[in-house]
Amino acid sequence: MSISPTVPLATREDLSLAYTPGVARVCEAIAADPSLTRDYTWVGHTVAVVTDGSAVLGLGNIGPRAAMPVMEGKAILFKQFGGVDAVPVCLDTQDVEEIISVVKALAPSFGGINLEDISAPRCFEIERRLDEALPIPVFHDDQHGTAIVVLAALRNAARLLGRNLGDLRVVVSGAGAAGIAVTRMLIAGGVDPALVIVCDSKGTLYAERPDLAPGSEKARLAAVTNQSRVANGIEAALAGADVLVGVSGGQIAEAAIAGMAPGGIVFALANPTPEVHPTVAERYAAVVATGRSDFPNQINNVLAFPGIFRGALDAGAPRITEAMKLAAADAIAGRVADDLRPDQIVPSALDAGVAPAVAAAVMAAARHG
């Protein structure tokens, strides 16, 4: 990565405009009207990609320095697909209060905050409090980016199979940041919460499970999902299920997949090793997706975040709302809606038209409230 100017610096006149004395006039204008920051500086098209290095890819808590290559890669994707400038910010702290304080202090330099690779459950509080405190969009991509693309993919898979979202029995394997966000997004998109079962490493979530801390994210989900009170593990949850969404990284036995309803849908999204190998899933499911680029139907959050931030920044939106997320999912699904196949329920991650379509949909949703 590098930073390059957008104006020439070849003459004394160029220098006097870009820096002293010309820059003072811009400073005075912004001091009189802070909203001009968006027009006269990079703030209106620049995002901070912030991590504490606590949950990097599938590598875990490897710290802020080792996280930098991922943040740089994320910044490159922002620029390539959304035309958004992004700056990696790797924080040498994993304290919730310190992270919130530092990001709040940095916020005037940016038009948006993309939280990245921060472990659950801390990530929920960090995002919520920053979203409440800052007048710019705050978006934890590990949660919402993945969730938006999963909803787009499930809508298209259901349409391909002639199914209604509200009739599908859905199992989400994983109750971390991605699993909780995916579950909420699917419910917001039309999946019946009573028919959703979420599994963590200890089994299924249900309202009476004694080890769920009151008020926790898991407890809130357990209160509205799994109304049939299925207990035990993933195999019991998958018995007769129509959909599996794997965001856990744990392996799921073939026998459990075999217990699903015929003609189902399997999204095994762990990277680099899916929860169930696609060749195994294809023996039992009609539509299979992974998080990998070497198999069809890659569920990749690059389909979401560049366009979401582009649309939010262009709209001057102070936050990214549920309506904006749903609009993004619709736009992603729409890119392949006229050419659906079992091996094409989402567009390619390299489809240059995705980000502009998502940005337009997000901007429209932002402007309509």
SELUMMAR-548802 format. One line per field, with one value per atom (N, C-alpha, C): x, z, y. Coordinates in steps of 0.02 Angstrom, whole numbers. Each point is the difference from the previous one (the first is absolute). Layout:
xx <- X_...
zz <- Z_...
yy <- Y_...
REM end
This chain:
xx <- 42_-42_44_-29_34_-53_21_-44_27_-42_22_-45_28_-41_-49_-52_-49_7_49_13_74_19_71_38_63_45_63_-9_55_28_-39_20_-7_28_-8_-74_-37_-72_-37_18_-31_12_62_18_-37_-7_-34_-74_-29_-71_-8_43_-7_23_48_24_0_48_-2_15_-36_-50_-72_-10_-69_-39_34_-34_-35_26_-29_-72_-14_-69_-48_23_-42_-11_53_-6_-51_3_-47_-71_-9_-68_-29_41_-23_-13_43_-11_-66_-20_-64_-59_12_-53_30_1_33_-26_-62_-26_39_37_40_59_14_53_-11_-63_-16_17_-6_10_74_37_66_57_-15_52_-19_42_-14_-52_-22_-44_-63_-27_-62_5_60_7_53_10_53_-27_20_-23_60_-6_51_-19_47_-9_34_-39_26_-4_56_1_42_-11_45_38_-9_36_-23_-61_-21_-36_-20_-36_14_62_22_-10_-44_-16_-15_30_-7_61_41_63_-6_-55_-12_33_20_26_75_18_70_29_-41_25_-2_10_-9_52_62_50_-11_-15_-13_-65_-44_-64_7_55_8_-8_28_-10_-74_-40_-72_-33_19_-30_21_63_22_-39_-9_-39_-71_-29_-68_-2_50_3_5_39_6_-67_-37_-66_-48_2_-40_13_64_18_-18_16_-10_-73_-43_-69_-48_18_-47_26_63_28_6_4_4_72_29_66_-7_46_-4_69_3_63_-1_47_3_20_-37_16_1_60_7_18_-45_6_35_47_37_-35_-63_-40_-59_-22_-60_-51_10_-46_-57_-61_-59_-1_12_-4_55_59_54_-14_-25_-16_-52_-52_-53_28_41_28_45_43_46_-38_-48_-37_-40_-30_-35_47_61_49_24_4_22_-55_-62_-56_-2_22_-3_40_46_42_-33_-59_-28_-75_-24_-72_-37_35_-31_50_-25_42_-19_46_-11_37_-36_30_13_57_21_37_-17_37_8_-55_-4_-44_24_-34_-65_-45_-63_14_-39_-57_18_65_19_-21_2_-14_-71_-47_-69_-4_30_-2_39_58_41_-38_-30_-37_-61_-37_-60_16_51_16_30_41_27_-54_-46_-55_-43_-10_-39_38_67_39_22_7_30_-52_11_-47_17_39_20_-15_-5_-16_53_-22_43_-27_44_-23_51_-22_44_-11_47_-10_-3_37_-3_-71_-38_-70_-43_-5_-53_16_63_17_-16_22_-14_-75_-35_-72_-39_19_-34_7_61_11_-36_-1_-36_-75_-29_-70_-12_43_-7_3_47_8_-60_-25_-56_-63_-10_-58_2_59_5_-5_29_-6_-72_-36_-71_-40_14_-36_14_63_18_-37_-9_-33_-75_-27_-72_-23_41_-16_-11_-38_-9_46_32_45_-34_-62_-35_-17_7_-15_62_58_62_20_19_30_75_27_69_41_59_48_62_19_61_50_56_52_53_0_45_-39_18_-36_49_51_44_-27_44_-21_-37_28_-32_-65_0_-60_-59_12_-54_-25_46_-21_-37_23_-34_-71_-7_-67_-46_24_-42_-18_49_-12_-51_5_-48_-71_-5_-66_-27_42_-21_-21_31_-15_-59_-31_-60_0_56_1_-37_-40_-39_47_5_46_-16_-64_-19_31_16_27_76_32_73_29_52_37_73_26_69_39_58_42_67_22_68_39_58_42_-30_-50_-30_-68_-24_-63_-46_-64_-48_-18_-17_-26_-75_-24_-72_-11_-61_-14_19_-8_12_71_44_68_34_23_20_65_42_65_1_-58_-2_-7_48_-1_-59_-41_-57_22_-36_16_54_33_53_-30_43_-24_-29_31_-26_-69_-7_-64_-55_15_-51_-22_48_-19_-39_21_-34_-73_-15_-69_-48_25_-45_8_55_11_-14_4_-5_-61_-58_-61_-21_29_-14_44_45_43_44_27_47_63_20_60_55_53_56_40_30_49_-24_48_-14_-39_12_-35_-74_-18_-71_-30_37_-26_-12_44_-5_-53_-25_-49_-62_-11_-57_8_59_11_6_-20_6_65_28_58_51_64_55_42_13_48_56_59_56_47_7_47_39_16_30_73_18_67_5_-51_1_-24_20_-20_-67_-40_-66_1_-20_4_-49_19_-44_-68_0_-63_-49_26_-44_-29_40_-25_-51_12_-46_-69_-3_-64_-42_27_-39_-56_-49_-54_29_-28_25_-3_46_-1_13_43_13_55_24_49_54_63_56_48_10_51_53_55_55_55_2_37_66_19_64_57_52_59_62_47_1_-35_-21_-31_-74_-44_-72_-22_-55_-26_-16_-21_-11_26_38_29_-56_7_-54_-18_49_-17_-43_9_-44_-68_-2_-64_-43_32_-37_-36_19_-35_-70_-11_-64_-36_34_-30_-5_-51_-10_43_16_42_53_63_56_41_20_44_54_56_55_26_52_33_62_12_61_-10_54_-4_9_21_12_-60_-57_-62_-54_-53_-54_-34_-34_-40_41_50_40_-37_-15_-31_56_10_57_-24_21_-26_27_46_21_-58_-51_-60_-40_13_-42_36_56_24_24_31_20_-60_-52_-59_-39_-2_-37_31_66_33_-3_8_-6_-67_-54_-67_-12_25_-10_38_62_40_-32_-22_-29_-65_-37_-62_11_61_13_-37_-10_-39_39_-32_35_9_-39_7_-26_16_-25_-58_-59_-61_-17_-49_-24_-28_-34_-28_55_56_57_31_4_27_-45_-65_-47_2_8_5_63_55_62_-9_-34_-12_-42_-50_-42_41_44_41_48_31_45_-37_-58_-40_-21_-16_-25_50_65_50_-3_-26_-5_-71_-48_-69_-29_24_-27_39_50_41_19_-49_13_14_50_16_23_-1_25_72_40_68_8_-56_4_-59_7_-53_24_64_28_47_9_47_72_44_72_26_48_32_36_15_34_-48_-65_-50_3_25_10_-66_-55_-64_-34_26_-33_2_60_7_-42_-1_-43_-74_-21_-70_-17_45_-10_0_47_5_-64_-27_-61_-59_-4_-55_6_62_11_-14_21_-12_-74_-37_-72_-34_22_-29_16_61_20_-41_-14_-37_-75_-24_-70_-12_52_-11_21
zz <- 0_0_0_-25_2_-3_16_-6_-55_-44_-55_-3_-24_-5_-59_5_-55_-38_20_-35_-15_-52_-17_49_9_40_-41_-57_-47_1_26_-2_68_7_63_12_-54_7_26_-26_25_75_20_71_44_-26_40_9_-47_6_47_-10_38_72_11_68_13_37_19_-60_-8_47_-14_-59_-21_47_34_44_58_19_56_-15_-62_-18_10_-17_10_74_39_73_29_-21_25_-20_-61_-23_41_14_39_73_27_68_6_-52_1_-13_-39_-17_-4_55_1_-52_-24_-51_-65_-10_-61_-2_57_1_-54_-9_-50_-71_-13_-67_-15_50_-12_24_31_22_-21_17_-19_44_53_48_-32_-50_-31_-39_-13_-37_31_66_33_62_8_55_39_65_42_8_-14_10_66_52_69_27_28_33_63_43_57_-7_-57_-13_39_28_46_-34_-63_-34_-75_-19_-69_-42_-50_-44_44_-18_42_44_6_36_74_19_70_22_63_33_-13_-59_-20_9_24_16_-57_16_-50_-56_15_-53_-51_23_-46_-38_26_-33_-58_-1_-49_-73_-21_-69_-19_46_-14_-7_44_-4_-65_-20_-64_-58_3_-53_-3_59_3_-31_15_-28_-76_-27_-72_-32_33_-26_1_53_3_-61_-16_-55_-68_-8_-64_-19_47_-16_15_49_19_-12_-21_-8_66_54_68_24_22_31_71_19_67_31_65_37_55_-1_54_66_52_68_46_18_43_70_47_67_47_38_46_68_-1_60_-16_47_-8_55_30_52_-33_17_-32_8_60_12_-39_-2_-37_-74_-27_-72_-17_40_-13_5_50_9_-58_-22_-54_-65_-16_-63_0_57_5_-13_27_-9_-72_-35_-70_-49_20_-46_-43_23_-44_-64_-2_-60_-53_14_-44_-11_-56_-15_24_20_25_36_42_38_-17_-28_-13_54_47_51_-30_16_-33_48_-1_36_74_31_72_28_51_23_35_-1_37_72_48_-7_3_8_7_-61_-59_-61_0_33_1_37_59_40_-34_-28_-33_-57_-42_-57_23_48_23_29_42_33_-48_-47_-50_-47_-18_-43_33_66_36_9_5_18_-60_-59_-57_-52_-34_-53_-68_-3_-63_5_-58_1_35_42_33_-18_-25_-30_16_37_14_-56_-47_-60_13_49_15_18_29_14_-62_-18_-45_-74_-20_-69_-18_42_-12_1_48_7_-61_-27_-58_-61_-11_-57_10_62_14_-16_20_-15_-75_-36_-73_-30_22_-27_17_62_19_-38_-11_-39_-70_-31_-67_-1_50_4_9_45_11_-64_-34_-63_-51_-6_-47_13_64_20_9_-14_8_71_46_71_25_55_34_61_9_57_66_7_63_18_-49_13_14_-7_5_73_15_65_-6_37_-8_62_-10_54_-13_50_-4_47_-28_41_15_62_20_31_59_35_22_-41_10_-36_-17_-32_-65_-44_-64_9_42_9_26_49_28_-51_-36_-51_-57_-22_-53_21_61_24_1_26_2_-70_-46_-68_-35_9_-31_26_65_29_-27_-4_-28_-73_-35_-71_-14_52_-11_24_28_29_67_12_62_58_50_56_36_3_34_-32_-65_-38_-4_35_-1_62_-9_56_-7_53_1_46_-23_40_16_62_18_19_29_15_53_37_53_-20_-60_-22_-29_0_-28_51_-25_43_8_61_13_65_9_52_70_15_68_12_-49_9_59_49_64_-4_-49_0_-40_-25_-39_48_-3_44_-17_49_-13_-34_-52_-36_-52_-4_-50_-70_-50_-69_-12_27_-8_33_59_36_-38_-30_-39_-60_-33_-57_23_55_25_17_19_20_-59_-61_-57_-50_4_-47_33_-41_24_45_-26_39_12_-38_12_55_28_56_-14_-61_-16_42_36_41_-31_36_-23_-53_-47_-45_-70_-46_-69_-36_15_-35_15_63_18_-33_-3_-32_-74_-34_-72_-22_46_-19_-30_-65_-35_-20_11_-16_-76_-23_-71_-16_48_-13_56_-19_47_-20_48_-10_50_-25_44_4_59_12_64_11_64_-5_-56_-6_24_37_22_-56_4_-51_17_-53_7_-36_35_-28_-57_-47_-57_23_54_25_19_26_18_-62_-52_-63_-32_6_-29_33_61_35_-20_-41_-23_-47_-9_-47_-71_-43_-68_-38_-47_-41_38_49_44_-25_45_-16_54_-21_47_-18_47_-5_53_-21_46_-9_42_-15_35_42_35_-51_13_-43_41_-26_-67_-4_56_1_15_-48_13_53_33_51_-28_-63_-36_-71_-25_-67_-52_-50_-50_-35_-13_-34_44_65_46_3_7_4_-62_-58_-62_-6_41_0_29_40_36_-14_-23_-8_-73_-17_-68_-17_51_-10_54_-21_47_-12_54_-5_53_-13_48_4_41_2_-44_-38_-38_-73_-30_-70_-49_23_-45_-5_28_-8_-23_-32_-20_61_-14_52_60_-13_55_37_63_43_27_-31_14_18_57_21_-42_-46_-47_-46_-5_-38_36_64_39_20_36_35_-44_-59_-40_-22_-24_-23_57_57_58_23_8_21_-54_-64_-53_1_7_3_61_58_62_-2_-25_-4_-49_-58_-50_24_42_28_60_27_61_59_-1_52_66_56_64_27_-27_22_-54_6_-47_33_-27_30_-25_33_-22_-71_-16_-67_-52_16_-46_-10_52_-6_-43_11_-40_-73_-12_-69_-33_38_-26_-19_43_-15_-64_-7_-60_-63_5_-58_-19_49_-14_-32_28_-28_-71_-12_-65_-57_16_-52_-39_30_-35_-1_17_8_-65_-57_-64_-28_35_-26_57_41_57_-21_31_-8_67_11_63_16_-52_11_-9_-2_-6_35_65_39_25_-8_15_-57_-10_-52_20_-49_13_42_43_40_-44_-63_-46_-46_11_-41_16_-47_12_7_-19_4_68_43_64_44_11_46_-21_-65_-19_12_-12_12_74_41_73_23_-24_21_-17_-60_-20_44_16_42_72_26_68_3_-51_-1_-1_-42_-4_68_32_66_51_-2_48_-9_-61_-13_13_2_15_74_39_71_38
yy <- -60_60_62_55_64_55_60_58_45_23_42_62_57_60_-3_39_5_65_42_63_4_36_5_45_-15_42_13_33_9_72_47_70_32_61_37_15_13_15_-61_-60_-61_-7_11_-8_51_60_52_-14_-38_-19_-60_-51_-62_9_45_11_75_24_71_46_55_28_-22_-33_-14_-43_-48_-46_36_58_37_21_15_20_-58_-59_-60_-12_7_-8_48_63_50_-15_-25_-17_-57_-51_-57_20_44_23_36_36_35_-47_-53_-48_-69_-38_-66_-49_9_-46_3_55_6_-48_-33_-51_-52_-20_-51_24_64_27_15_23_26_-43_-58_-46_-71_-47_-69_-35_34_-32_-30_34_-23_-64_-24_-63_-46_7_-39_-34_-63_-43_-25_-5_-32_-74_-44_-72_-17_-9_-3_-71_-23_-66_4_-49_-11_-66_-33_-62_-60_3_-53_-59_9_-55_6_-11_12_-62_6_-57_-61_-56_-59_-10_53_-6_17_32_16_64_1_60_5_27_4_70_47_66_49_65_52_1_-16_2_-55_-60_-55_10_42_14_49_37_54_-24_-58_-21_-8_-24_-8_68_47_67_35_-10_28_-30_-66_-32_26_11_27_70_40_67_-1_-47_-6_-19_-44_-19_59_40_61_44_10_44_-31_-64_-33_-4_-19_-14_58_42_53_70_6_67_37_-37_29_-6_56_-3_-26_-44_-31_-3_11_2_-53_-47_-49_33_-16_25_-60_-24_-59_24_-12_27_-49_24_-42_0_-17_-9_-43_-41_-39_15_58_24_38_-19_30_76_24_72_37_-28_32_1_-54_-2_52_4_49_71_12_67_20_-46_15_13_-43_8_65_17_64_59_-5_54_5_-56_-1_19_-4_5_62_59_59_-7_-47_-9_-43_-29_-49_11_-27_4_-61_-53_-60_-43_-46_-46_-72_-38_-71_-40_-28_-42_-69_-28_-62_-45_-65_-51_16_21_10_-56_-34_-60_15_-49_2_-23_23_46_74_16_70_42_-32_38_29_-33_25_66_2_62_56_-17_51_32_-41_27_41_-27_35_69_2_64_50_-23_46_25_-44_19_54_-6_49_66_-4_59_42_-32_35_19_56_22_-27_-55_-32_-74_-34_-72_-41_-47_-49_-69_-43_-63_-54_-51_-58_-51_-2_-38_-75_-25_-72_-21_45_-15_13_63_20_-13_6_-14_-72_-46_-71_-12_29_-11_24_57_28_-46_-26_-44_-67_-25_-62_9_56_12_3_34_3_-69_-41_-67_-44_6_-42_20_64_21_-30_2_-28_-76_-33_-73_-21_35_-16_12_55_14_-55_-20_-52_-65_-15_-63_7_59_10_-1_24_-1_71_6_64_3_58_7_-15_22_-8_-71_-47_-70_-42_29_-38_-11_-62_-15_9_47_22_-16_-28_-12_43_39_40_-31_-25_-30_52_23_53_57_20_54_55_10_57_61_46_62_-13_-43_-13_-38_-52_-40_39_43_40_51_31_49_-33_-58_-37_-17_-24_-19_61_55_61_24_-4_24_-44_-65_-46_12_12_14_65_52_64_-8_-48_-9_-45_-29_-39_-71_-24_-67_1_-51_-5_-16_43_-14_-65_-18_-61_-62_6_-57_1_46_7_-33_-39_-29_22_31_22_-47_-22_-45_33_-9_20_-63_7_-58_-46_25_-41_-29_15_-27_54_-14_48_53_59_53_-8_4_0_38_23_49_-23_-64_-24_-25_8_-28_36_-37_32_40_-14_34_65_22_62_59_45_58_45_19_44_65_19_62_-7_-58_-10_-6_7_-6_-69_-52_-67_-8_28_-5_35_58_35_-41_-33_-42_-61_-30_-59_13_62_18_-1_9_6_-57_-38_-55_-67_-53_-69_-10_20_-6_-72_-47_-71_-28_42_-19_-61_-3_-54_10_-51_4_-43_-11_-40_37_-35_30_10_9_18_-54_-64_-53_2_12_6_61_55_60_-9_-37_-8_-52_-39_-51_34_-12_29_73_29_71_9_60_17_35_36_43_-8_-4_5_60_45_54_-11_-19_-13_60_28_55_-12_-63_-19_-22_-28_-28_-72_-25_-69_-47_-61_-48_-32_-13_-31_-66_-53_-68_-9_-43_-15_-27_-38_-28_55_55_56_33_8_29_-46_-65_-48_3_25_5_59_44_58_-21_44_-13_-4_-41_-6_67_9_60_64_-4_58_45_43_52_-3_-3_-1_55_46_52_-15_-30_-18_52_51_62_7_-48_6_-3_40_2_-14_-38_-30_-68_-27_-67_6_-11_5_-51_15_-46_-68_-1_-63_11_-47_10_3_44_7_-65_-43_-63_-45_6_-37_33_65_35_-11_-5_-8_-67_-48_-64_7_52_6_65_51_66_18_41_23_60_41_59_1_10_1_62_34_58_-6_34_2_71_11_64_1_-53_-7_19_25_22_-57_-59_-56_-47_19_-36_49_-24_45_32_55_33_22_42_26_55_-12_50_45_56_43_69_26_65_58_-14_52_20_-42_17_55_10_46_64_-5_59_58_-12_59_42_-33_36_30_-33_26_65_1_62_53_-20_49_35_-39_28_42_-24_38_65_0_61_49_-25_45_31_-38_26_45_1_37_-30_-66_-33_-2_14_-2_-71_-47_-70_-46_-64_-50_-36_9_-25_-71_-30_-65_4_54_8_3_32_4_-69_-40_-68_-43_4_-39_21_65_24_-27_-3_-28_-74_-38_-70_-8_41_-2_15_49_19_-56_-32_-55_-58_-18_-54_16_63_21_-6_-1_-4_-66_-53_-64_-27_42_-23_-28_24_-24_-58_-24_-55_-46_-18_-43_-71_-30_-70_-27_-65_-26_22_13_23_75_37_72_33_6_34_68_15_66_19_65_21_-15_1_-9_58_-16_52_51_-19_45_37_-8_35_75_39_71_38_-30_34_-6_-43_-11_61_27_57_60_20_56_-15_-62_-18_4_-26_3_72_40_70_37_-10_35_-21_-65_-24_27_1_25_75_36_72_15_-37_10_-15_-55_-17_53_27_52_62_19_61_-7_-63_-10_-15_10_-3_-58
REM end
